Amino acid sequence: MSADIRSIEGADSFARLAGKPAIVTIDLHRGHLDPSVATLPLPGEEARALMSRVLPILERARRIGLPVVHVTTLYQDREEILVNPYWRYQSGKGGVRSRIADHQAPGSHLELMPGVALEGDVVVNTKRRYDSFVATDLDFVLRSRGCNTVFLMGVNTNSCVLATAISASVRDYAVYVLTDGVDTMMGPEYHDAALDIIAGSFGWVVDADTMLDLLERQQDGT
């Protein structure tokens, strides 16, 4: 299915469902997106391009009045990372996850990228696994604001975004992944495959302008 058709279907579903959305960003922190310090980095050009797209989306969403929630990974120690068998096996192995044991651990650079979190946003900084709902208060933050729909952005498309989209879907949120707000350190094949899986079974894969245009028209009564 083409990106244009997916966006049309996403807009149609949202208009029919009339949900109350929140923007949820996932791991837009220096550990992925600042090439000078990142432990699991997107390539520098891709990281800069992603941030150049994400910040205007966030700014526009705030103007519309959407709640903005940032979920970020933070570990108390390396043992919380290495208790995961797959991560323990990958640690030091030489692949893209070779530095997984240092990722968002004490002593690494834990901050969100500049400009991501502004006053009025909510930061949930207890994420320790791919799924942003596991052992965090993300569900409470969303439900307490009356939100039944999530617009997901962040990294990586094929791990944390995918796992969070599935988890949101099984909790009966309407799930929209904003294609211009996600990317992965593992390349376009993994990125595209993850979007296909989400669109096939768990939610809608749309561009941000399609959804924000629709919300603005709803506010204007047009």
C-alpha positions as CSV (number, residue, x, y, z in Angstrom):
1,M,0.0,0.0,0.0
2,S,1.4,3.4,-0.9
3,A,2.2,6.1,1.6
4,D,-0.5,8.3,0.2
5,I,-3.2,5.7,0.5
6,R,-2.1,4.9,4.1
7,S,-2.4,8.6,5.0
8,I,-5.8,8.8,3.4
9,E,-7.0,5.8,5.4
10,G,-5.4,7.2,8.6
11,A,-7.2,10.5,8.2
12,D,-10.5,8.7,7.4
13,S,-10.2,6.5,10.5
14,F,-9.5,9.4,12.7
15,A,-12.4,11.4,11.4
16,R,-14.7,8.4,12.0
17,L,-13.3,7.5,15.5
18,A,-13.1,11.1,16.7
19,G,-10.4,10.2,19.3
20,K,-8.6,12.5,21.7
21,P,-4.9,12.2,20.7
22,A,-1.6,12.8,22.5
23,I,1.8,13.1,20.9
24,V,4.1,10.5,22.4
25,T,7.8,10.7,21.5
26,I,10.1,7.8,22.2
27,D,13.8,8.1,23.1
28,L,14.6,11.4,21.3
29,H,17.7,11.6,23.5
30,R,21.4,12.2,23.0
31,G,22.1,8.5,23.4
32,H,20.6,8.0,19.9
33,L,20.7,11.3,18.2
34,D,23.9,13.2,19.2
35,P,26.7,11.6,17.2
36,S,29.3,13.0,19.6
37,V,28.1,11.0,22.6
38,A,25.6,8.5,21.3
39,T,26.0,4.9,22.4
40,L,23.4,3.5,19.9
41,P,23.6,6.2,17.3
42,L,21.6,6.9,14.2
43,P,24.0,8.0,11.5
44,G,24.7,11.7,11.9
45,E,22.9,12.9,8.8
46,E,19.8,10.8,9.5
47,A,19.8,12.1,13.2
48,R,20.0,15.7,12.0
49,A,17.3,15.1,9.4
50,L,15.0,13.5,12.0
51,M,15.3,16.3,14.4
52,S,14.7,18.9,11.7
53,R,11.3,17.2,11.1
54,V,10.4,16.4,14.6
55,L,10.7,19.8,16.2
56,P,8.3,21.6,13.8
57,I,5.8,18.8,14.3
58,L,6.0,19.2,18.1
59,E,5.6,23.0,17.8
60,R,2.6,22.7,15.6
61,A,1.0,20.0,17.9
62,R,1.4,22.3,20.9
63,R,-0.3,25.2,19.0
64,I,-3.2,22.9,18.3
65,G,-3.3,22.0,22.0
66,L,-2.3,18.4,21.9
67,P,-0.8,16.9,25.1
68,V,2.9,16.1,24.4
69,V,4.5,13.2,26.3
70,H,8.2,12.3,26.0
71,V,9.2,8.8,27.0
72,T,12.9,8.3,27.5
73,T,15.0,5.3,28.6
74,L,16.9,5.6,31.9
75,Y,18.6,2.8,33.8
76,Q,19.8,2.7,37.4
77,D,22.7,0.4,36.6
78,R,24.1,-1.8,33.8
79,E,22.7,-4.9,35.5
80,E,19.1,-3.7,34.6
81,I,20.3,-3.8,30.9
82,L,22.3,-7.0,31.0
83,V,19.6,-9.1,32.7
84,N,17.9,-9.2,29.2
85,P,19.4,-12.3,27.5
86,Y,19.4,-10.8,24.0
87,W,21.0,-7.6,25.0
88,R,23.6,-9.5,27.1
89,Y,24.5,-11.6,24.1
90,Q,24.8,-8.5,21.8
91,S,26.9,-6.5,24.3
92,G,30.4,-6.1,23.0
93,K,29.7,-8.3,20.0
94,G,30.6,-5.7,17.4
95,G,27.2,-5.1,15.9
96,V,24.8,-2.1,16.1
97,R,24.0,-3.0,19.7
98,S,27.6,-3.6,20.8
99,R,27.4,-0.7,23.3
100,I,23.9,-1.7,24.7
101,A,25.3,-2.1,28.2
102,D,26.3,1.6,28.2
103,H,23.1,2.9,26.6
104,Q,21.3,5.4,29.0
105,A,23.2,3.9,31.9
106,P,24.6,6.1,34.7
107,G,27.5,8.1,33.4
108,S,26.3,8.3,29.8
109,H,24.6,11.3,28.2
110,L,20.9,10.9,29.2
111,E,19.4,14.2,28.1
112,L,16.7,14.7,25.6
113,M,17.8,16.5,22.5
114,P,17.6,20.3,22.7
115,G,14.2,21.7,21.9
116,V,12.3,18.4,22.4
117,A,10.8,19.0,25.8
118,L,9.3,22.4,26.5
119,E,7.3,23.8,29.5
120,G,3.9,22.1,29.6
121,D,5.2,18.8,28.2
122,V,5.3,15.6,30.3
123,V,8.4,13.5,30.6
124,V,8.2,9.9,31.5
125,N,11.8,8.8,32.2
126,T,11.4,5.3,33.6
127,K,11.4,3.3,30.3
128,R,13.8,0.3,30.5
129,R,12.5,-1.9,27.7
130,Y,11.4,-1.4,24.1
131,D,7.8,-1.2,25.1
132,S,7.1,2.3,26.5
133,F,4.2,1.1,28.7
134,V,6.2,-1.6,30.6
135,A,7.0,-0.4,34.2
136,T,6.3,3.2,33.3
137,D,3.3,5.5,34.1
138,L,2.7,6.3,30.4
139,D,-0.8,4.7,30.5
140,F,-1.8,6.7,33.6
141,V,-0.5,9.9,32.0
142,L,-2.6,9.3,28.9
143,R,-5.7,8.1,30.6
144,S,-5.7,10.9,33.2
145,R,-5.7,13.4,30.3
146,G,-8.6,11.6,28.6
147,C,-6.5,10.5,25.7
148,N,-7.5,7.4,23.8
149,T,-5.3,7.9,20.7
150,V,-1.5,8.2,20.4
151,F,0.5,9.8,17.7
152,L,3.9,8.1,18.0
153,M,7.3,9.5,17.0
154,G,10.8,8.5,17.9
155,V,13.4,5.8,17.5
156,N,14.0,3.1,16.7
157,T,11.1,2.3,14.3
158,N,11.7,-1.5,14.4
159,S,12.2,-1.8,18.2
160,C,10.8,0.8,20.6
161,V,8.3,2.3,18.2
162,L,7.0,-1.0,17.0
163,A,6.8,-2.5,20.5
164,T,5.0,0.6,21.8
165,A,2.6,0.6,18.9
166,I,1.7,-3.0,19.6
167,S,1.4,-2.4,23.3
168,A,-0.8,0.7,22.8
169,S,-3.0,-1.3,20.4
170,V,-3.6,-4.1,22.8
171,R,-4.6,-1.5,25.5
172,D,-7.2,-0.3,23.0
173,Y,-5.6,3.0,22.1
174,A,-6.0,4.1,18.5
175,V,-2.4,4.1,17.2
176,Y,-1.0,6.4,14.5
177,V,2.7,6.3,13.7
178,L,3.8,9.6,12.1
179,T,6.2,8.5,9.4
180,D,8.2,11.7,9.2
181,G,8.8,11.5,13.0
182,V,10.4,8.0,13.2
183,D,13.6,6.5,12.0
184,T,16.0,3.6,13.0
185,M,19.7,3.1,13.3
186,M,19.3,-0.2,11.4
187,G,18.5,1.2,8.0
188,P,15.5,1.6,5.7
189,E,14.7,-2.1,5.3
190,Y,14.0,-2.5,9.1
191,H,12.3,0.9,9.1
192,D,9.9,-0.1,6.3
193,A,9.3,-3.6,7.6
194,A,8.3,-2.2,11.0
195,L,5.9,0.3,9.4
196,D,4.4,-2.5,7.3
197,I,3.8,-4.6,10.4
198,I,2.1,-1.8,12.2
199,A,-0.1,-0.8,9.3
200,G,-1.0,-4.5,8.7
201,S,-2.2,-5.3,12.3
202,F,-1.9,-2.5,14.9
203,G,-2.6,1.0,13.7
204,W,-2.2,3.6,11.0
205,V,0.9,4.8,9.4
206,V,0.5,8.4,8.3
207,D,2.5,11.6,7.7
208,A,2.2,14.3,10.4
209,D,0.7,17.0,8.1
210,T,-2.2,14.8,7.2
211,M,-3.2,14.4,10.9
212,L,-2.4,17.9,12.0
213,D,-4.3,19.4,9.1
214,L,-7.3,17.4,10.0
215,L,-7.1,18.5,13.6
216,E,-6.9,22.1,12.6
217,R,-9.9,21.8,10.3
218,Q,-11.8,20.2,13.2
219,Q,-10.9,23.1,15.4
220,D,-12.0,25.6,12.7
221,G,-15.3,23.7,12.2
222,T,-14.5,23.2,8.5
